[in-house]
Amino acid sequence: MIRVPEVRVIGDDGEQLGVMTPEDAMARAEEVGLDLVEVAPSSRPPVCRIMDYGRYKYEQKKKANKSKGHAASLKEVKLRPRTDQHDLDFKLKNARRFLTDGDKVKVTVMYRGREMVHREIGRKQLDLVVELLGPIATVENPPRMEGRFLSMILVPNREGIEAEKKAAKESGAGEGEAPPAEAKTEAAEKPPAKAEKAEPAEKPAAEAKKAEPAEPAAEAKTAEPAEPADPQGA
């Protein structure tokens, strides 16, 4: 509730509406369906703005969270003096993720029994960790013994992390581009069609049977010579 006789009012678009009574200012806010919010109570007269109060509170909370940022915490990665390469790669993957998220990483080598005799093996492990993490990590506390534990603390190197992210992004973009496909000619796609043999035409009409040779006409029989008439009988 505004308990002053006059307020300076700013419209929702940033326009200066001038000095007026709180009642008139409330009426202006109701006309546009918004709220009247006092943004500078210590001014004379106090400054009020017409706005969406719910949205204003949300933006204020968002700004507060952004300014707070990521609260760095201390993560720990534990090794043994003779941790094999497979386990070391897995633990370094976690350490890399912690550093990328902005957290510190405590790398600890644990000794057992007679392993304490060969402390230099653990130091070599820690030197290898620093070498493999590369530019994304900076040694904050160098290795030192605490009972049976040899530990060092790494902090993220922002410049190295950003450079690595940029390189990974460019590498991924390059791999995603497909090479242009080569145009194939039709001749290459389709082999020339083989000439198909023409199907034999329908069989010709049955050949006319050869005329059988006509039977030879019956040979005319030669007339037998007539017997001569007997002259005596005449």
C-alpha positions as CSV (number, residue, x, y, z in Angstrom):
1,M,0.0,0.0,0.0
2,I,1.4,3.4,-1.0
3,R,1.0,5.9,1.8
4,V,2.4,9.1,0.2
5,P,0.4,12.0,-1.3
6,E,2.2,11.9,-4.7
7,V,4.2,9.5,-6.8
8,R,6.2,9.8,-10.0
9,V,4.8,7.3,-12.5
10,I,6.6,5.5,-15.4
11,G,4.5,3.7,-17.9
12,D,4.9,0.1,-19.0
13,D,6.7,1.3,-22.2
14,G,9.1,3.5,-20.2
15,E,7.3,6.7,-20.8
16,Q,7.3,9.3,-18.1
17,L,3.7,9.9,-17.0
18,G,4.5,12.6,-14.5
19,V,3.6,13.2,-10.8
20,M,0.1,12.2,-9.7
21,T,-1.7,10.8,-6.7
22,P,-1.4,7.1,-5.9
23,E,-5.1,6.7,-6.8
24,D,-4.7,8.1,-10.3
25,A,-1.6,6.0,-10.8
26,M,-3.5,2.8,-9.7
27,A,-6.3,3.8,-12.2
28,R,-3.7,4.1,-15.0
29,A,-2.4,0.6,-14.2
30,E,-5.8,-0.9,-14.1
31,E,-6.6,0.6,-17.5
32,V,-3.9,-1.5,-19.2
33,G,-4.4,-4.6,-17.0
34,L,-1.1,-4.3,-15.1
35,D,0.2,-3.6,-11.6
36,L,1.6,-0.4,-10.0
37,V,5.0,-1.3,-8.4
38,E,7.1,1.1,-6.3
39,V,10.6,0.8,-7.6
40,A,12.4,3.7,-5.9
41,P,10.7,4.3,-2.5
42,S,13.6,6.5,-1.3
43,S,13.1,9.1,-4.0
44,R,11.2,12.3,-3.5
45,P,8.5,11.7,-4.6
46,P,8.7,7.9,-4.7
47,V,8.9,6.4,-8.2
48,C,6.3,3.8,-9.3
49,R,6.2,1.9,-12.5
50,I,3.3,0.2,-14.3
51,M,4.4,-3.4,-15.0
52,D,3.5,-7.1,-14.7
53,Y,4.6,-7.7,-11.1
54,G,4.8,-11.5,-11.6
55,R,7.1,-11.2,-14.5
56,Y,9.2,-8.6,-12.6
57,K,9.7,-11.0,-9.6
58,Y,10.7,-13.8,-12.0
59,E,13.3,-11.7,-13.7
60,Q,14.7,-10.5,-10.4
61,K,15.1,-14.1,-9.2
62,K,16.7,-15.1,-12.5
63,K,19.3,-12.3,-12.2
64,A,20.0,-13.3,-8.6
65,N,20.7,-16.9,-9.6
66,K,22.8,-15.9,-12.5
67,S,25.0,-13.6,-10.3
68,K,25.4,-16.4,-7.7
69,G,26.8,-18.7,-10.4
70,H,28.1,-22.2,-9.9
71,A,29.4,-22.8,-6.3
72,A,32.7,-24.7,-6.8
73,S,33.0,-27.8,-4.7
74,L,35.9,-30.2,-4.1
75,K,35.7,-33.6,-5.8
76,E,38.1,-36.5,-5.2
77,V,39.6,-39.1,-7.5
78,K,41.4,-42.0,-5.8
79,L,44.2,-44.0,-7.4
80,R,46.5,-46.8,-6.4
81,P,50.3,-46.8,-7.1
82,R,49.8,-49.5,-9.7
83,T,46.4,-48.5,-11.2
84,D,46.2,-50.0,-14.7
85,Q,45.6,-47.8,-17.8
86,H,41.9,-48.8,-18.2
87,D,41.0,-47.7,-14.6
88,L,43.1,-44.6,-14.9
89,D,41.3,-43.6,-18.1
90,F,38.0,-44.0,-16.4
91,K,39.0,-41.9,-13.4
92,L,40.5,-39.2,-15.6
93,K,37.2,-39.0,-17.5
94,N,35.5,-38.2,-14.2
95,A,38.2,-35.7,-13.3
96,R,37.8,-34.0,-16.7
97,R,34.0,-33.7,-16.2
98,F,34.5,-32.2,-12.7
99,L,37.0,-29.6,-14.0
100,T,34.7,-28.7,-16.9
101,D,31.8,-28.1,-14.5
102,G,34.1,-25.7,-12.5
103,D,34.9,-27.9,-9.6
104,K,38.2,-28.5,-7.9
105,V,39.6,-32.0,-8.0
106,K,41.7,-33.7,-5.3
107,V,43.7,-36.6,-6.7
108,T,44.8,-39.1,-4.1
109,V,47.1,-42.1,-4.3
110,M,46.4,-44.6,-1.5
111,Y,49.3,-46.8,-0.3
112,R,48.9,-50.2,1.4
113,G,51.5,-52.3,3.3
114,R,54.9,-52.4,1.6
115,E,53.7,-50.0,-1.1
116,M,54.9,-47.2,1.2
117,V,58.5,-48.3,0.4
118,H,58.0,-47.1,-3.2
119,R,56.4,-43.7,-2.8
120,E,58.0,-42.5,-6.1
121,I,55.6,-44.8,-8.0
122,G,52.6,-42.7,-6.6
123,R,54.3,-39.5,-7.6
124,K,54.8,-40.7,-11.1
125,Q,51.0,-41.5,-11.2
126,L,50.2,-37.9,-10.2
127,D,52.6,-36.5,-12.8
128,L,50.9,-38.6,-15.4
129,V,47.5,-37.3,-14.3
130,V,48.7,-33.7,-14.8
131,E,50.1,-34.6,-18.2
132,L,47.0,-36.4,-19.4
133,L,44.6,-33.7,-18.3
134,G,46.6,-31.2,-20.2
135,P,45.7,-27.5,-20.4
136,I,42.3,-27.8,-18.6
137,A,43.8,-28.2,-15.2
138,T,46.2,-26.2,-13.0
139,V,48.0,-27.6,-9.9
140,E,46.8,-25.5,-7.0
141,N,48.5,-27.6,-4.2
142,P,51.4,-29.8,-5.2
143,P,51.6,-33.5,-4.1
144,R,52.2,-34.0,-0.4
145,M,52.0,-37.0,2.0
146,E,49.2,-37.3,4.6
147,G,49.8,-40.5,6.4
148,R,49.3,-43.2,3.8
149,F,47.9,-40.9,1.2
150,L,49.7,-38.8,-1.4
151,S,47.4,-36.0,-2.6
152,M,47.3,-32.9,-4.8
153,I,44.6,-30.4,-5.7
154,L,43.8,-29.3,-9.3
155,V,41.7,-26.3,-10.3
156,P,40.0,-25.7,-13.7
157,N,41.8,-23.6,-16.2
158,R,39.0,-21.6,-17.9
159,E,41.0,-20.7,-21.0
160,G,42.1,-24.2,-21.6
161,I,38.6,-25.5,-21.1
162,E,37.1,-23.0,-23.5
163,A,39.8,-23.8,-26.1
164,E,39.1,-27.5,-25.8
165,K,35.4,-27.0,-26.2
166,K,35.9,-24.9,-29.3
167,A,38.2,-27.4,-30.8
168,A,35.8,-30.3,-30.1
169,K,32.9,-28.2,-31.7
170,E,34.9,-27.5,-34.8
171,S,35.9,-31.1,-35.1
172,G,32.3,-32.3,-34.8
173,A,31.1,-29.8,-37.4
174,G,33.8,-31.0,-39.8
175,E,32.9,-34.6,-39.4
176,G,29.2,-33.9,-39.9
177,E,29.6,-32.6,-43.4
178,A,29.0,-35.3,-46.0
179,P,31.3,-35.3,-49.1
180,P,29.5,-34.3,-52.3
181,A,28.1,-37.4,-54.1
182,E,29.6,-38.1,-57.5
183,A,27.2,-37.8,-60.4
184,K,26.8,-41.1,-62.1
185,T,26.1,-41.2,-65.8
186,E,23.3,-43.2,-67.2
187,A,25.7,-45.2,-69.2
188,A,27.5,-46.2,-66.0
189,E,24.3,-47.1,-64.2
190,K,22.7,-49.1,-66.9
191,P,24.8,-51.5,-69.1
192,P,23.8,-51.4,-72.8
193,A,20.9,-53.7,-73.5
194,K,21.7,-56.9,-75.3
195,A,20.0,-57.3,-78.7
196,E,17.4,-59.9,-78.2
197,K,17.1,-62.6,-80.8
198,A,14.1,-62.3,-82.9
199,E,11.7,-65.1,-82.3
200,P,11.3,-67.4,-85.3
201,A,8.3,-66.6,-87.3
202,E,5.4,-69.0,-87.2
203,K,6.1,-72.1,-89.1
204,P,5.1,-71.7,-92.8
205,A,2.1,-73.5,-93.9
206,A,2.7,-77.1,-94.4
207,E,4.6,-77.7,-97.6
208,A,2.5,-79.1,-100.3
209,K,3.1,-82.7,-100.7
210,K,5.0,-83.5,-103.9
211,A,2.6,-84.8,-106.4
212,E,2.9,-88.4,-106.7
213,P,3.9,-89.4,-110.2
214,A,0.8,-90.2,-112.2
215,E,0.4,-93.8,-113.1
216,P,1.5,-94.3,-116.7
217,A,-1.5,-94.8,-119.0
218,A,-2.1,-98.3,-120.0
219,E,-0.1,-99.2,-122.9
220,A,-2.3,-99.7,-125.9
221,K,-2.2,-103.3,-126.9
222,T,-1.1,-103.9,-130.4
223,A,-3.7,-105.5,-132.4
224,E,-2.9,-109.0,-133.3
225,P,-2.6,-109.4,-137.1
226,A,-5.8,-110.8,-138.5
227,E,-5.5,-114.2,-139.9
228,P,-5.5,-114.2,-143.6
229,A,-8.6,-115.4,-145.2
230,D,-8.4,-118.9,-146.8
231,P,-8.6,-118.4,-150.5
232,Q,-9.9,-121.8,-151.0
233,G,-12.9,-121.2,-148.9
234,A,-13.8,-118.2,-150.9
